[in-house]
């Protein structure tokens, strides 16, 4: 890529999914989250890539929201059907079905087949690539080439214990053994850090005609950036990681989740959200952090595009 290009990736892990009630009627992630960032996106004329969980779209209000995002020019991508945390450990048939069912429901919702995919929890493998190639996907951005992901896995472990203590029952969406049941630990230390073509591996480039584009999470010296870090790490550390990645690369993307824009007030009448991190941060601060990063990238000369526009 000759010019500096940036994307925004919204992995739409819904509240309904998080509490084991997907599809959830009046799910706040669908009814309020996108509206909160829309003003910023419109202000800077930015379109983003939104990756949805297929099962969520079985609710009419949720699917209507997704259709409106598509009509506004945003890309809708595939984030699996039920978001199984042990995604890469499923059988080939199960992985294919998870992707295909969401493929079908997205087409039914917006009248267009998705071309991009991201695995639940970035938990991917060769079996996932095989299914994506078979279903004619154009790109995948499930590759997390940084050991910082281990911090996220330990946070899930902590959440599991917290929910067990508070609710006296395990989480409804994953089991303890699923957290570290992965096939991609080697990717965190040896995975490629720049976009490349492949159809067989997340570590070896393969430019055959049926290969797909792999967009790894932004990572320099194995230090990766995504928006949630802004609410976990001290400001000096996130600033360092952000600058390290943007100063050295012509491609960058901001990866974020609905929980990055959810507040404690939004969840006060919803059971099962005790382990939600970053909800105590004020909404004004969250929106300010997001807008500041957008402004910084524009000032650095980045042009914003959706992932499908890069293919």
N, C-alpha and C positions, 0 to 999 in steps of 0.2 A: 504494500500500500504506500503510494507516494505522499499522500496528504494525511494529516492527522485526523483520524476518525474515532468517534466515541459512540457507544450505545448505552441505553438504559434497559436493564433486564429486571422485570418484576416477576418473581417466582410466587405465584398466587396460592400460597399455603393458607387456606381459609380457616377461620375460627371453627366452622362446622367440622372440617376434617380434624382439627386439633383436639376437639372434645369428643370425637367419635360419633358425630351426628350428621355427617354429610349424606345427602344435601340438607342443609339447615335452612328452615324458613326464616326470612329476614336476617340473613347472615350479615353482620355489620361490615365484614370485609368487602362484600359486594356492594352494599348500599352506601358506604361512606368513604372508604379508603381512596378509591380512584378520584372521587370528587375533591378530596383534600389536596391532591398533587396536580389536578387538572389545571388550576390557575397558573401554577409555575410552568407547566409544560406549554400551555398556550402563550404565556408571556414571552417565552423564548422560541416559540414555534418548533417544539420538539415532539417527535413521535417515538413511542417506546415499544418494546417487545414484551408481551404479557403471556406467561406460561401457566395454563390453567389445569386443574385436576378435573378429569372427565366426569366423575361422579357428581361433582358440584353442579354441573350444568343440567342435571336432571330436574332441578328446581327452575320453574319458569322465570322467576324474578332474577335469578342468577344468570341464566342464559340470555335474558333480555339485556342485562347490563353488559355482558360480553359482546353481544351484537352491537350495542351502541358504541363500545370502544372501537370495534372493528370499523364501523361506519365513520368514526372520527379520524380514521387513518392509522390506527395503531395495529401492530402485528399481534396475532393470536397464535401462540405456540402450544406444544404438547408437554404436559408435566406428569404423565401417567394417568391411570384411571382411578386408583385408590391410594396412591402415594405410599406404597409399602417401603418401610425404612430399609429392609433387607433386599432391595430391588435386584442387585447384581447376583444374589444367591438364588433367585427364583430359577425355575427351569426355562429353557428356550421357549417353550410353548406359552408359559405364563407371562414371560416378558413381552413376547409378541402380542398376546391378547391385551395386556395392559396398555400398550402403545396403540394398537389397532382400535380398541373400543373408544379411546379418547379421540383418535383420528376421525372416527365416524361421527361422534357427537359434535365435534367442532365443525365439521362440514355441514351437518344438519343445522347448526346454530347460525353460522355466518355465510354458508354457501360457498366456502372456499376451504380447500385442504391445507392443513398446516404443513410447513416445510422445515420447522425447527423443533428441537427437543432438548429438555434438560431432565436428568434423572432425579428422583427423590433423594435429597441429601447428598447429591453429587455421587451417588453410589452406582457406578457404572462398570461395564466389563465388555469383553469381546462379544459376548452374547447380545448385548444391547446394540452394539454397532451392527451386528449381523441383521437384527430385526429392522433397524432404521434403514439400512441399505435395501433390504427386501421391500420395504414400504415406500421407497423412493424419497426419503427425506434428504434435504439438501445440506443441513448442518446439525451439529450437536454441540452443546456447550456444558457437558457434564464433567469435563476434566478439571479437577482441582489439584493443581501442581504445587501444593504447599502444605507443609506439616501443621500450619495454623488450623487446618481442618480438625486436627486432633483435639484442639481446645473446644470446638463445637461438639464433638462426640462426647467429651467428658461433661460438657454442659447438659447434654441430653441425659447422661447417666445421673447427674445431679437432679435434673427435673423429675426423672423417674422416681428417685428416692423421695423427693419432696411431695409428689402426688400420692405416693404410697402412705406417707405419714399424715398428710392433711385429709385425704379422702378415704384413707384406710382401704384402698383398692388400687390396683395397678392402672396405668394409662390405658385407654380403650383403643388406641391406634397403633401401639407397638409393644413388643415384649423386650425384656431386658437383653436377651441374647441377640436381638436384632441390631442393637446399637453398633456393635463391633463386628457384625457378620458381613464383611465386605471382601471384595476381590481387588480393591484398588489401592491398597496401602503403598505399593511401590510407586504409584503415580505421584503421591505427595512429595516424594524425594527425587524421582527420576523422570516424571512426566514432562512433556514439552511445554514451553511457556509462551510460544507464539502460535498464531493460527496456522494450520497445516491441513493437508488433504490425507484421508486415510479411510480404509474400510475394514481393516483387520486388527488394528492396534492403536492404543492411546500413546504409544511411545515411538512407533516407527511410521514415518511418512509413506504414503502409498498413493500415487497419482493416477491410478487406473480410472477409466471412464465412469465406473459406478461407485467411486469413492465419494465421501462426503466431507464437508469442511468441519474441522474441529476448532472451536474457539475456547481455549483454556481460560480459566479465571485469571484476571490480571495479576501477574506475579513477577517480581524482580528479586533475585537472590533468595528465592523460595519464600518471600514475604508477600502475601496477597492482601488485596483490599476488597472489602465489601461493606455496604453501608452500616450494617449492624455493629461493626467494630467501633463506630463513633460513640456508641452507648455502653461499650464494654471496656475499652482501653482509654487511658489518659489521652487528652487532646494532642500532646506533643508526639505521642507514638503514632496515632492515626495520621497526623499531618506528615510525619516522616515517611510512613508507608505509602501514602497517597502521592507525595512528591517523588518518591523513589520510582514508582511505577509510571507516572505521567511524564517525567522528565526524560525517560530513556526509551519510550515506545511511541510508535505512530498509531497504535490501536489500544484502546482502553474501553472498559465498560463498567458502569456502576451497577452492581448487583444488589437488589433489595427485596424485602418481603413485606406483606401487608402489616405485620406486627411492628414494622419500623414507623408506622403512622397511626397506630392504635393507642388509645389512652385507657387509663384505669376506669374512667367514667363510662367508656364504651362497653366495658365488660361487667359492670356492676350487677347486672341481672342475669348473667350467664354463669352457670356452674361449670367447674372443671378447668378454669383458667388460672388457677393459683400459681402455676409454674411459668406463666408468661413473663419473660424478661422484657426490659426496656419500656414497660407501660407506665412507669413512674416518671419518665421524662416528659416534660410538657410538650404539647403539640406544637406550640410556637417554636420551640427550640428544634424539634425534629424537622419541621418545614424549613427553618433557617439553615440547618446543616445541609439539607438536600439542595436548596437553592444556591448556597455558597459554593458547593462542589460544581454545580452546573456552570455558574459564573466563572469559576476558576478554569474549567476546561475550555470554555469559549475564549477566555483571555489568552490561553495558551495556544490558540489557533485550531482547536478541534472542531470538526463539523459533526453534528449529530445525525445518525441514521438508525433505522431498525436493522436487525440482523439480516432479515430477508433482502433488504436493499443492498447488502454487501455481496450477495451471492451472484 
